[in-house]
Amino acid sequence: MAITYEEIMSDLGKRIFKPIYFLAGEEPYYIDLIVDYIEQNVLEESEKAFNQIILYGEETTITNVIEVARRFPMMARHQVVIVKEAQSLKKLDELIKYVEHPLESTILVLSHKYKSLDKRLSLGKTLQKMGCYFESAKLRDYQVPAWIDKYLSARGVKASQESSAMLTSFLGTDLGKIANELDKLIISLPKENPVITPELIESNIGISKDFNNFELQKAVGEKNAYKANLIIRYFNENPKANPLTLTIGMLFSFFSKVLLYHYTKDKSNNNMASVLKVNPYFVKDYASAASKYNIAKTVRAIRLLRQFDLKSKGFDNAGTEDGDLLRELVFKIMR
């Protein structure tokens, strides 16, 4: 059975160690946190010189990893062996020779980032059986606002729902990047009122509270051509901060949810929030868009987004600038 991040960190805090930690998955954020904690906290500083070994997947072999892991610690209870970039190791399946009979005095950590392990194979099955396998999955965009709220709540900070949506729109699903920007914001907060607002985000991160993907989505959903054109003009002047592929992806997700709204019978706020996987606060935006885009227009919008996604990647596009592509796309969706 795979272990969770919370279980690992709880045990580490109690100095309950497993002989192996195989950390895998597409989201590196939690993998890095676990590796950093073990590297910094398991051994005393005086013990690290002889008992903490860092290896890199591209520069070592499974045979060498096993040989190092089988050594005994010097004047310490444990030896820590950390293999970074373990996804680059060749013949990884041969690690099972060690996994089946690990040395209890060694804490072997493999950082296998950006890739999962095939859990149907012997190595994956054995690691899971021993409770040594952790997989860090990439969050979906709709999961990010809740993650932001949880991250801030643990630090005694609140954020408005609009703020969470703005951060998601601008930062995407990279948790490391999001956490870094949130930490910057937290430092700037007054102690007497630790609340993150759109104005604070605008002044500290540079995300415009009026000109971002979230506001463009609202403008298109409301068929507000004037506001949509203002945002598109701003995007065209700041292309690096507002990549077209990200904008198209968010609009595609939005209209896919609008279509789902149309086909859901129970349109109560709580049920739609569950079906659409959004905060209940934002259900009204989908209800409003559904009133302006019937099923046929919603399907047409999705079809246009697919076409323009290909154009943004160079297919059937004779060099049209991203700003012009977005302007044409939004015009066709709203007409």
ABEGO torsion letter per residue (X at the ends): XBBBAAAAAAAAAAGBBBABBBBBEABAAAAAAAAAAAAAAABBAAAAAAABBBBBAAABBAAAAAAAAABBBBGBABBBBBBBGAAABBGAAAAAAAAABBBAABBBBBBBBGBBBBAABAAAAAAAAAGABBBBBBBBAAAAAAAAAAAAAAAGBBBBAAAAAAAAAAAEABAAAAAAAAAAAAAABBAABBBBBAAAAAAAAGBBAABBAAAAAAAAAAGBAAAAAAAAAAAAABAAABBAAAAAAAAAAAAAAAAAAAABABABAAAAAAAAGBBAAAAAAAAAAAAABBAAAAAAAAAAAAAAAAAAAGBGBAGBBAAAAAAAAAAAAAX
